Amino acid sequence: MTDIAPAPLRIALGSSLPEPDESIARMITSGRSSLAFFLGDEACRYRLLAASINWDRILIAYRDCTPLGYAAFKHHWRGPFSPGAGPFLREFGRLRGAARYLLFALTEGREWYYGFYLYGLHVIKHARHQGIASALLSATFDQAGRAGYDRVELEVQVKNQRARRLYEHLGFIRVRTTPLNWLGRFLPFPSVINMRRTLKSLQ
Ligand SMILES: CC(C)(COP(=O)(O)OP(=O)(O)OC[C@H]1O[C@@H](n2cnc3c(N)ncnc32)[C@H](O)[C@@H]1OP(=O)(O)O)[C@@H](O)C(=O)NCCC(=O)NCCS
């Protein structure tokens, strides 16, 4: 029996794809699970966010034509999602929808003091431990360099040991731990570690 080599991994900016399909949009909107208490489950997050994806803020990893993971990032006041209030009002009604939209805007706004911010990173379960997240991060560093930044910053949940180990291996250092930000005094936001990776030192 002959071994067939796996197809090469390709990383593409979402905006360079002819037509990003629904499965990719579903993968991307499945992130932000820590905000499920007000953004709802995966299906609900898809309804709220899918129409407002900024594809130039998303890198997608593929083998053949199968999407395997993505990295999403924010810079210059633009992240992977720019939803209006409409989908929130339709989903939850006027009062609850407006409150949830405001909360979403607050959580998004809280991240703006970062320059180039890694907003999300995800690899589908059966494709993990093949270097896909590492390749996505390397492509993210290229994006940051091209956009004029000399560092990439991120937040990772304290309990997410796997992601923390990966970031450390790729040169990120811990800047601080945020046990609870002011929103977290009232709502169940998880404790996060802020990490930073300087680009110049490793290139
Ligand atoms: C965290 C996550 C993105 C990592 O994705 P991944 O594609 O498995 O990551 P990589 O394969 O690049 O690296 C994972 C490990 O596999 C190792 N590895 C890389 N290539 C490998 C290969 N060909 N063979 C075996 N191991 C390999 C890496 O060295 C790394 O080891 P480490 O855990 O000791 O650092 C993935 O587990 C995930 O999507 N988790 C859920 C979402 C999440 O937590 N995202 C982070 C939010 S901050």
The ligand as an SDF file (V2000), in Angstrom:
LIG
                    3D

 48 50  0  0  0  0  0  0  0  0999 V2000
   -5.5480   26.0270   20.7020 C   0  0  0  0  0  0  0  0  0  0  0  0
   -5.7210   25.5030   19.2450 C   0  0  0  0  0  0  0  0  0  0  0  0
   -6.0450   26.6810   18.3360 C   0  0  0  0  0  0  0  0  0  0  0  0
   -4.4030   24.8390   18.8070 C   0  0  0  0  0  0  0  0  0  0  0  0
   -4.5670   24.4050   17.4470 O   0  0  0  0  0  0  0  0  0  0  0  0
   -3.5660   23.3050   16.7650 P   0  0  0  0  0  0  0  0  0  0  0  0
   -3.7330   23.4100   15.2970 O   0  0  0  0  0  0  0  0  0  0  0  0
   -3.7700   21.9960   17.4160 O   0  0  0  0  0  0  0  0  0  0  0  0
   -2.1430   23.9060   17.1920 O   0  0  0  0  0  0  0  0  0  0  0  0
   -0.7150   23.3940   16.6310 P   0  0  0  0  0  0  0  0  0  0  0  0
   -0.8800   22.0570   15.9740 O   0  0  0  0  0  0  0  0  0  0  0  0
   -0.0680   24.4740   15.8670 O   0  0  0  0  0  0  0  0  0  0  0  0
    0.0630   23.2360   17.9910 O   0  0  0  0  0  0  0  0  0  0  0  0
   -0.4710   22.4020   19.0260 C   0  0  0  0  0  0  0  0  0  0  0  0
    0.6170   21.4730   19.5350 C   0  0  0  0  0  0  0  0  0  0  0  0
    0.8900   20.4930   18.5350 O   0  0  0  0  0  0  0  0  0  0  0  0
    2.2820   20.4790   18.2640 C   0  0  0  0  0  0  0  0  0  0  0  0
    2.4500   20.1750   16.8300 N   0  0  0  0  0  0  0  0  0  0  0  0
    2.5310   21.0430   15.8220 C   0  0  0  0  0  0  0  0  0  0  0  0
    2.7010   20.3850   14.6570 N   0  0  0  0  0  0  0  0  0  0  0  0
    2.6850   19.0700   14.9500 C   0  0  0  0  0  0  0  0  0  0  0  0
    2.7940   17.9070   14.1900 C   0  0  0  0  0  0  0  0  0  0  0  0
    2.9440   17.9260   12.8660 N   0  0  0  0  0  0  0  0  0  0  0  0
    2.7200   16.7320   14.8440 N   0  0  0  0  0  0  0  0  0  0  0  0
    2.5560   16.6820   16.1750 C   0  0  0  0  0  0  0  0  0  0  0  0
    2.4470   17.7660   16.9640 N   0  0  0  0  0  0  0  0  0  0  0  0
    2.5120   18.9390   16.3610 C   0  0  0  0  0  0  0  0  0  0  0  0
    2.7470   21.8810   18.5890 C   0  0  0  0  0  0  0  0  0  0  0  0
    4.1250   21.9150   18.8850 O   0  0  0  0  0  0  0  0  0  0  0  0
    1.9130   22.2020   19.7920 C   0  0  0  0  0  0  0  0  0  0  0  0
    2.5040   21.6410   20.9480 O   0  0  0  0  0  0  0  0  0  0  0  0
    2.3040   22.3520   22.3800 P   0  0  0  0  0  0  0  0  0  0  0  0
    0.8440   22.1360   22.7530 O   0  0  0  0  0  0  0  0  0  0  0  0
    3.2260   21.6240   23.2600 O   0  0  0  0  0  0  0  0  0  0  0  0
    2.6020   23.8170   22.1630 O   0  0  0  0  0  0  0  0  0  0  0  0
   -6.8610   24.4340   19.1670 C   0  0  0  0  0  0  0  0  0  0  0  0
   -6.6550   23.4770   20.1840 O   0  0  0  0  0  0  0  0  0  0  0  0
   -8.2610   25.0190   19.2980 C   0  0  0  0  0  0  0  0  0  0  0  0
   -8.8680   25.4100   18.3120 O   0  0  0  0  0  0  0  0  0  0  0  0
   -8.7820   25.0620   20.5490 N   0  0  0  0  0  0  0  0  0  0  0  0
  -10.1270   25.6180   20.7780 C   0  0  0  0  0  0  0  0  0  0  0  0
  -10.1670   27.1220   20.5780 C   0  0  0  0  0  0  0  0  0  0  0  0
   -9.1550   27.8410   21.4310 C   0  0  0  0  0  0  0  0  0  0  0  0
   -8.9030   27.5080   22.5810 O   0  0  0  0  0  0  0  0  0  0  0  0
   -8.5680   28.9100   20.8450 N   0  0  0  0  0  0  0  0  0  0  0  0
   -7.6340   29.7880   21.5200 C   0  0  0  0  0  0  0  0  0  0  0  0
   -8.3800   30.9750   22.0210 C   0  0  0  0  0  0  0  0  0  0  0  0
   -7.2940   32.1500   22.8280 S   0  0  0  0  0  0  0  0  0  0  0  0
  1  2  1  0
  2  3  1  0
  2  4  1  0
  2 36  1  0
  4  5  1  0
  5  6  1  0
  6  7  2  0
  6  8  1  0
  6  9  1  0
  9 10  1  0
 10 11  2  0
 10 12  1  0
 10 13  1  0
 13 14  1  0
 14 15  1  0
 15 16  1  0
 15 30  1  0
 16 17  1  0
 17 18  1  0
 17 28  1  0
 18 19  1  0
 18 27  1  0
 19 20  2  0
 20 21  1  0
 21 22  1  0
 21 27  2  0
 22 23  1  0
 22 24  2  0
 24 25  1  0
 25 26  2  0
 26 27  1  0
 28 29  1  0
 28 30  1  0
 30 31  1  0
 31 32  1  0
 32 33  2  0
 32 34  1  0
 32 35  1  0
 36 37  1  0
 36 38  1  0
 38 39  2  0
 38 40  1  0
 40 41  1  0
 41 42  1  0
 42 43  1  0
 43 44  2  0
 43 45  1  0
 45 46  1  0
 46 47  1  0
 47 48  1  0
M  END
$$$$
